[in-house]
Amino acid sequence: MQKANKHIDLEYLKQISNGSNEFVFQMITVFTDEIPGEVENLEKHLKNKDWKSLRATAHKMKPSFSFMGVKQLEEMVHSVEEFAEGKQDQLPSVIENIRTITAEVVTELQEEKKKFM
């Protein structure tokens, strides 16, 4: 079977759902509703050079990426946390990558949701 999704791996989410498609659907919905706004917050904190808020927002996003099996984004937000402590010059490109990949992840998850409707 060919893997259709480029970024997500919902195995962990399905495992913790105990077979509840409703739980999986709800978690996907929360992710697609909230994470794009969190990416905007990252950008806002970067623009304002608010490193503490930037770090906190990145930290808050990690579990969401874990649940959706998006290891790449999990690693990127971890980098944001670290770079906020002293390598701020690297943040714009990392946050731009987070924005791009998050948009792709949201599209993949919206397709995934259709399977539960």
C-alpha positions in Angstrom: 0.0 0.0 0.0 1.4 3.4 -1.0 1.6 6.0 1.8 -0.5 8.9 0.6 0.5 11.3 3.4 3.8 13.1 3.1 4.1 14.3 6.7 1.6 12.8 9.0 1.6 9.4 10.7 -1.6 8.8 12.7 -0.6 5.5 14.2 0.1 6.9 17.6 -3.1 8.9 17.6 -5.1 5.8 16.6 -3.3 3.8 19.3 -4.2 6.1 22.1 -7.8 6.5 20.8 -8.6 2.9 21.8 -10.4 2.5 18.4 -12.5 5.7 18.8 -12.8 7.3 15.4 -14.6 10.1 17.1 -11.5 10.8 19.2 -9.2 10.8 16.2 -11.6 13.1 14.3 -11.8 15.5 17.3 -8.0 15.6 17.7 -7.5 16.3 14.0 -10.2 19.1 14.2 -8.5 20.7 17.1 -5.1 20.6 15.3 -6.4 22.0 12.0 -8.3 24.7 13.9 -5.6 25.8 16.3 -2.1 25.1 14.9 -2.3 27.7 12.0 -3.0 30.4 14.6 0.0 29.2 16.7 2.2 29.5 13.6 1.0 33.1 13.3 1.9 33.6 17.0 5.4 32.3 16.3 5.7 34.8 13.5 4.4 37.6 15.6 6.7 36.8 18.5 9.7 36.7 16.1 8.8 40.0 14.6 8.4 41.5 18.1 11.7 39.8 19.3 9.7 38.4 22.2 11.9 35.4 22.7 10.2 34.2 25.9 6.8 34.0 24.2 8.3 32.5 21.1 9.9 29.7 23.1 6.6 29.1 25.1 4.5 28.9 21.9 6.9 26.5 20.3 6.9 24.4 23.4 3.1 24.3 23.5 3.0 23.1 19.8 5.2 20.0 20.3 2.5 17.7 21.7 0.2 18.5 18.8 2.9 17.5 16.3 3.6 14.4 18.3 -0.1 13.3 18.2 -0.2 13.8 14.4 3.1 11.9 14.0 4.8 14.9 12.3 8.4 14.3 13.5 9.8 16.9 11.2 7.7 19.7 12.8 8.3 18.4 16.3 12.1 18.7 15.6 11.7 22.2 14.1 9.7 23.6 17.1 12.3 22.1 19.3 14.9 24.1 17.3 12.9 27.2 17.7 12.9 26.7 21.5 16.7 26.4 21.4 17.4 29.2 18.9 15.2 31.6 21.0 17.9 31.3 23.6 20.7 32.8 21.5 20.6 31.9 17.8 17.8 34.2 16.8 19.3 34.8 13.3 18.3 31.2 12.4 14.7 31.6 13.5 13.2 33.3 10.4 14.0 30.4 8.1 13.0 27.7 10.6 9.6 29.5 11.2 9.1 29.9 7.5 9.6 26.1 7.1 7.2 25.5 9.9 4.6 27.6 8.2 5.0 25.8 4.9 5.0 22.3 6.3 2.1 23.1 8.7 0.0 24.2 5.7 0.7 20.8 4.0 0.0 18.9 7.2 -3.4 20.7 7.6 -4.3 19.8 4.0 -3.3 16.1 4.7 -5.4 16.1 7.9 -8.4 17.6 6.2 -8.2 14.8 3.7 -7.8 12.3 6.5 -10.9 13.7 8.3 -13.1 12.8 5.3 -12.4 9.1 6.1 -14.2 9.6 9.4 -17.3 11.4 8.0 
